[in-house]
Amino acid sequence: MSDESEIREVIQAYFDCMFESDSDKAYQAFHPNARITGYNRGQLQEMDVATFATFVASKRPSAKEKGEAPMLEVLSTHVAGETAVARVRDVYLGRTFIDTLSFLKSDGRWQIYNKLFHVEG
């Protein structure tokens, strides 16, 4: 499997963690040292993986359980050796996000090392 295909699988696991309120998929997608950062309603938010995983797990019923249509669009990917970056647009909790995801390949496995998010609109 190509690096880009593997990265797209990680992106899907990342989206699924939110869409399904599944903390296990958050831990699968993110490197243990990852940070999730961005502005939400004018306030800077910074989370580690454990905080993010707990947050997504708390959103019950999940979007999937509510029957919402999934919306994930991979806007771009770029691989440079053992690092990569992807930009994605997704809908979560009724809001559209542009996420810049940086990746690190560690022990032969791609994981998100940093997420910067922007809320559209």
C-alpha positions as CSV (number, residue, x, y, z in Angstrom):
1,M,0.0,0.0,0.0
2,S,1.3,3.5,-0.9
3,D,2.0,6.1,1.8
4,E,-0.9,8.2,0.5
5,S,-3.3,5.3,0.8
6,E,-2.1,4.7,4.3
7,I,-2.5,8.3,5.2
8,R,-6.0,8.3,3.7
9,E,-6.9,5.4,6.0
10,V,-5.7,7.3,9.0
11,I,-7.8,10.3,7.9
12,Q,-10.8,8.0,7.7
13,A,-10.1,6.6,11.2
14,Y,-9.8,10.2,12.4
15,F,-13.1,11.2,10.9
16,D,-14.8,8.0,12.1
17,C,-13.6,8.7,15.7
18,M,-15.7,11.9,15.6
19,F,-18.6,10.6,13.5
20,E,-19.0,7.5,15.6
21,S,-18.0,9.1,19.0
22,D,-15.3,6.4,19.2
23,S,-12.3,7.2,21.5
24,D,-10.4,4.0,20.4
25,K,-10.3,5.3,16.8
26,A,-8.9,8.6,18.1
27,Y,-6.0,6.8,19.8
28,Q,-5.5,4.8,16.6
29,A,-5.3,7.9,14.4
30,F,-3.2,10.2,16.6
31,H,0.4,9.8,17.8
32,P,0.5,9.8,21.6
33,N,2.2,13.2,21.7
34,A,-0.2,14.8,19.2
35,R,-1.8,18.2,19.9
36,I,-5.2,19.4,18.6
37,T,-5.3,23.2,18.4
38,G,-7.5,25.9,16.9
39,Y,-9.9,28.7,17.5
40,N,-13.5,27.9,18.4
41,R,-15.8,30.8,18.8
42,G,-12.9,33.2,19.2
43,Q,-11.3,31.1,22.0
44,L,-8.0,29.2,21.5
45,Q,-8.5,25.5,22.2
46,E,-5.6,23.2,22.9
47,M,-6.0,19.5,23.6
48,D,-3.9,16.5,24.0
49,V,-5.1,13.1,22.6
50,A,-6.6,11.9,25.8
51,T,-8.7,15.1,26.2
52,F,-9.8,14.9,22.5
53,A,-10.7,11.2,22.8
54,T,-12.7,11.9,25.9
55,F,-14.5,14.8,24.2
56,V,-15.5,12.8,21.1
57,A,-16.6,9.9,23.2
58,S,-18.9,12.2,25.2
59,K,-20.9,13.2,22.2
60,R,-23.8,10.7,22.4
61,P,-25.7,9.8,20.5
62,S,-23.1,9.9,17.8
63,A,-23.7,11.6,14.5
64,K,-23.8,8.1,13.0
65,E,-26.4,6.9,15.5
66,K,-28.5,10.0,14.7
67,G,-28.4,9.0,11.0
68,E,-26.6,12.1,9.9
69,A,-24.8,12.0,6.6
70,P,-21.0,11.8,6.8
71,M,-19.1,14.7,5.2
72,L,-15.4,14.3,4.8
73,E,-13.4,15.8,1.9
74,V,-9.7,15.3,1.5
75,L,-8.6,18.6,-0.1
76,S,-4.9,17.8,-0.5
77,T,-2.1,15.5,0.7
78,H,1.7,15.9,0.4
79,V,4.3,13.3,1.5
80,A,7.9,14.3,2.2
81,G,9.8,11.3,3.4
82,E,8.6,10.2,6.8
83,T,6.4,13.3,7.2
84,A,3.2,14.4,5.5
85,V,0.5,17.0,5.6
86,A,-3.2,16.8,4.6
87,R,-5.9,19.4,4.5
88,V,-9.4,18.1,5.0
89,R,-12.9,19.6,5.2
90,D,-15.4,17.8,7.5
91,V,-18.6,18.4,9.3
92,Y,-18.7,17.8,13.0
93,L,-21.3,18.8,15.6
94,G,-23.1,20.7,12.8
95,R,-20.1,22.9,12.0
96,T,-17.8,22.8,9.0
97,F,-14.1,22.5,9.8
98,I,-10.9,22.9,7.7
99,D,-8.3,20.7,9.4
100,T,-4.6,20.8,8.6
101,L,-3.2,17.4,9.7
102,S,0.5,16.8,10.0
103,F,1.7,13.2,10.0
104,L,4.7,11.3,11.2
105,K,5.6,7.8,10.1
106,S,6.9,6.0,13.2
107,D,7.7,2.3,13.4
108,G,6.3,2.0,9.8
109,R,3.0,3.4,10.8
110,W,1.5,6.8,9.8
111,Q,-0.2,8.8,12.6
112,I,-1.5,12.4,13.0
113,Y,1.1,14.3,15.0
114,N,-0.7,17.7,14.9
115,K,-4.1,19.0,14.1
116,L,-4.8,22.6,13.4
117,F,-8.5,23.4,12.9
118,H,-10.4,26.3,11.5
119,V,-14.2,26.6,11.8
120,E,-15.7,27.9,8.5
121,G,-18.4,30.5,8.6
